[in-house]
């Protein structure tokens, strides 16, 4: 087996690993409100979300095409690699970028912070790309990633606030118990739409990264993707990986979204999920690599603003916003560092070295998560802001 082929295999395995973390990291975007209100039992919610993520991955490839073109420029218009870039170097850059995305995903999951898996991936790729002196498509990054990231939570929040206020105005004369029972059924439908939309958007990002690695290897061309679409095995493997991750359930983040931001009632949950689904599906249609986390969080906050007398925990929202702002640069630093390590050691040995670093960091964070376990049995416990903040500070100090 050639060195380039071995690195390609490592990249594909790591990309599917990222897809898996994306699944459990973002389960809360779809199911947190349904779990918090009791519309769905926790295990039933993640199982339903996993199935719909699986099907959603087959609905479109527009976002995958965006990833192959609008982040790193590794291919010329004639189909070859850009000057000064060979297959091994290009794949090492992609590999290091994936590691940056996974490490940030795991750290924010450990802290229970709903940060963007998409931005972790793009940050990792940008960091490793800069370290490897590859041209970054800044126009694509701004138009397809950064601008939607800034606008989407605001738009989602406004839509959810208006929807929530309207729902409560229409049902103000209804008995609360009867009203909530009806909206719980609505929540199941809207949460299902969010799960379908998440599979449509997020699984494609990993598909695009694998396609980019195949382009670097010379096994695929951008023109071939435009004419024939993605190879079926990429779509199937990414769909299965994100579905398995979703079924695992990112309980720590589900808890933050469902209990930490707003005390959610069923009308709010349905309004928030309906807002999220509409925005995510629209963005996927136009090939925008939107963060489902930003959209879902904005919608949940909007549902709190729209409900008369609701309490919104802005301190928790501020911690999440801080994580959003640091996602791209932090994942970029990890991606750049991993590229420098791999480049310094060189060849297959360098690729194996950063893969082992990924395994070690992942294992450490998993073991740390067992110290204060969050799962389906305690995900709906009453929110204790002091305890949550103390736990997060303890983890940060230990990781630091």
N, C-alpha and C positions, 0 to 999 in steps of 0.2 A: 504494500500500500504506500502510495506517495505521501510526502509530507503535507501537500496542499489538500489532498483528499481527507487525511486524518483531521486536519484543522476544520475542514468543512463539516465533518461529522460532529465534532465538538460544538461547532456553532449551531447546528441544527438542534442538537440535544439541549444546549443552553437556551436557545430560542423557545423551545417547547417548555422548558423550565420557567422561563419568564412568563409565558402564556398561562401556565399553571398558577403562578403567584398572582397574576393579573385577575384570574378567576376568583380566588378566595379573598383577594384584597378588595375587590369591587362588588362582592355579593350584596353588601349593605346598600349599595346605590339603588338596587331594585327592591330588596326585601326588608330593609330595616323598619320602615313604617308599618308594614303589614304584621311583622313580628311584634312590634311595640304595642299595637292596638289589639292584638289577639285575632286579627282577621285570618291569620295562618299560624299553625304550630311551627316552631322553629325548624325542625327537621323536614317537615313537609314543604316549607318555604324554600329551603336551599335545594331540595330535590327538584321542585318545580322550576326554579331558576336555572338549575343545571341543564335540564331538558331543553328549555327555551333558548339558553345560550348556545347549545349545540345546534339547534335548527337555525338560529339567527346567523350563525357563521356562514351559512350557505346562501344567504340572500343577496350579497353584493360583494364586489371586489374593488370598489372605487377608492376606499381608504387605503387598501393595500397598494394600489397603483401610486397613490400620493406618497407613500413611504418610500417607494423605489425611486421616485424622482425629486421629491421636494425636501429632502434632508441632506444627504451626502451626494456629491457629484462624483461618481466613480466611473461612469461610462460616457464615452463620446457619442455623438450623433450617428457615427458609422458603426457603432456596436462594440468597439474595443475599449479597454481600460484607458483612463486619462494618462497623460504623460507623467512618468515618474512613479507610477503605481503598478505593482504586480499583484497577482492573485493572492499570494500568501500575505502580503502586507494589508491588502484590502480586507481580507477575511479576519485578520487579527484586529483591525480597527473595529469591525462589526462585532466581533467576539467581546472585546473589551467594553464596548458600549452596552452590550447586553448585560454584562456583569454589573456595570454601574446602575442599570435599571433595576435589576433583581435585588441588589444590596439595599437600595433606597426603599423599594417596595417592602422588604422584610423589616427594615428598621421602623418605618412608619406604621406597619401592621403591629409590631411589637408595642409601639407607643399608643396604639388605638387611634391614630390620626388618619382620616380619610384623604390622603394626598392623591395626586393623579398618577396612575400607572403609566399613562400615555406620556406625560411630561418626564417621568423618570426615564423612560426608554429614549425619548428624544434628547434629553439632557445627557445621558450616557453616550449616545452616538455623536452628539456635537462635541463633547469633551474629548473622546477618543479620536474623532476626526481632526480636531484642531491639533492634538498631540501628534498625529500622523501627517500633518500638513496637507490634508485633503480639503478641497474647496467645499465650503458649507453653502447650501442654497438658502441664503438669508431671506430672499424674497418669499420663497415657499414657506420658510419657518414663520415669518411674520404674518403672511396672509392666511395660512392654513392651520397654524398652531397658536401663536401668541395673541393675535387679535381675537379669535374665537374664545381663547382662555379668559381674556379680560371681560368680554361682553356676555358670555354664556351664563355665568351665575347671576348676573344682574337681570338679564332677560328672564331667566327661569324664576328668579325671586319675584319679579313683578307679575308674571303670569300666574304663579301659584298664589300670590297674595290676593290678586283680583278674583281668582277662582274660589279661594277659600272664603273671602268676604261675601261673594255672591251666594255660595252654598249656604252659609249661615243665615244670610238675609232671607233666602227662600224658605228655609226650614225652621225659622225661629219659633213658629207655633207648634212644631212637632214635639212629641215626647222624646227626650234625649235618648232613652234606651232603644226605642223603635227606630229613631233616626240613625243611630250608630250601627244597628244591625243591618240596615239597608246599605249603608255606605261600606261596611266591611266586605260585602259581595262586590261592590264597585272597586274596592281596593285590590281584590284578587285579580280582576281584569286589568287594571292599570299597572299593577306591579308586574304582571306577566308581559305586558307590552314593553316595560323598561328592560326586563331580562332579554327579550327578543332583540331590542334595540342595542343592548350592550354587546350581545354576541355579534350582531351585524357590524358594529363599530370596532370593538376592541380586539376581537380575534383576528381581524384583518391586519392590524398593525404588526402582529407577529408574522402573519403570512408575508407581508411586505418585506420584513427583515430577512426571512429565509430566502425569498426571491432575490433580494439584494446580494446575499451571500452566494447564491447560485450564479448570479451575473458576474461577481468577482471571480468565481471559480472557472467561468467560461461555459457552464452548463446551460445557461439561459441568457436571453437578451431582452432588453426593454421592448424592442420591436415585437419579439415573440409573445410577450405578455399582452401587449396591446392587440395583437392579431388573434391570439388563441386563448387568452386568459391564463390563469395560474394552473400549474399542474394539479391534478385532482388530489394527489397524496398530500400536498401542502395544506389544502383546504380541510381535508378530513382530519389530519393529525392535529392541526391547530384547533379545530372545532372540539375534538375529543379532549385535548389538554385543558382548554378553558372551562369545559363542562366539568371535568374532574375537579379542578381547583374550586369551582363554584360550589360543587356538592360538599367539599370539605368544610366550607363555611368560614368566612373570616369574622368570627364571633366578636373579636375585640373591636373591630370597626363597626360592625352591626350595632353593637352596644352604644358606641359614641353617637352614631347617626340617629338611632332610634330613641335613646334616652337622654343623651347629653346636650342636644341643641334646644329641643322644645319638648314639652309633654304633649304628645300627639294624640288627637282623637281621630276617629275614622274619617270624618269629612275632610280634615286637613290632609290625612294620608292619601286619600284618593285624589285630591287637588294637586298635591305635590307630585305624585307618580304620573298623573296625566300630563302635567307640565313637562316633566323630565322626558317622558316617552316621545312627545311631539317634537321637542327640540333635538333630541339625539337622532331620531329617525330622519328628520329633515337634514341635519348636518351630514349624516352618512350618505344620503342621496347625492349631495354636492361634493363628496370626497373630502370633507373637512375632518381632520383628526381631532375631534372634540374630546375633552375630558368628561366622561360620564360622572366622575366624582364631583367636579365643579358644578355641573348641572344639577345633580341630585341634592347637593348641599344647599345650593341657592334656592331650590324648590322647597326644601324643608324649612329653611329660614323664612322664606316668603309665606309659607303656610302659618307660621307663628305670628308674623306681622299681620296677616289677614284675619286672624281669629280675634274677636274682641276679648280683651283681658288676658290673652295668652302671655306666658313668660318665656322670653327668648334668652338663652344663656350666651350673651355676647362674649364673655371671657373665653368660653370654649371655641366659639367661632373665630375669635382672634388668634388662638393657638393654631387652628386649622389654616387660617390665612397665612400665618407665618410659615407653616410647612409648605403651602403652595408656592410662596415666593422663593423658598430655598430649594425646591425640588430640582429645577433645571440645573442651577450651578452645582448643587451637592452631588447629584448623579453624574454631572460632567466631570467633577474632580475625581470621583472614583473611576470613571471610564478612562480618563487621561492617565491616571496613576497606573491602572492595569495595563494600558498600552505601553507605557514606558518600561514597566517590568518585563513584559513579554518581548519588547524590542531589544532591551538590554541583554536578556538571556539568549534570545534568538530562536527562530525555527519552531519545531514541534515542542521542544523542551520548554520554551517560553510560554507557549499556549497551554501546556499541561500545568505549568507553575501557576498561572492565573486561574485556571480551573480549580486547582487545589485550594487556592485562596478563597474562591467563591464557596467551596464546600465547607471550609473551616468557619467562615463568617456565618454562613447559613445555619450550620450546626450550633454555633454559639447562641445565635438569636432564638433558635427553636428551644434550646435548653432554658434560656432566660424566660421564655414565655410560660414554661411549666411552673415557675415559681408562684405566679398568681394566675391561675388558669381561668379563662373565660370560655364557656361553651354554651350549648343549647339549654343547659339546666339553670344557668344564672345570668343569661344575657338580658333578661328583663328585670333584674333586681333594681331597686330604687337607686337613682344616680347620687353618688356622694362626690361632689366636686373636689373636696379636699383630698380624699383618698386617691382619686384618679390623677390629680396633679402631682401628688407625692410619688406615686408609682412611676409616672412619666419622668419626673426629675431624677429618680433613682436609676432608671434604665439609662438615661442620657449620660449621667455621671460615670456609670460603669462602662458603657460603650466608649465614651470619651477617654 
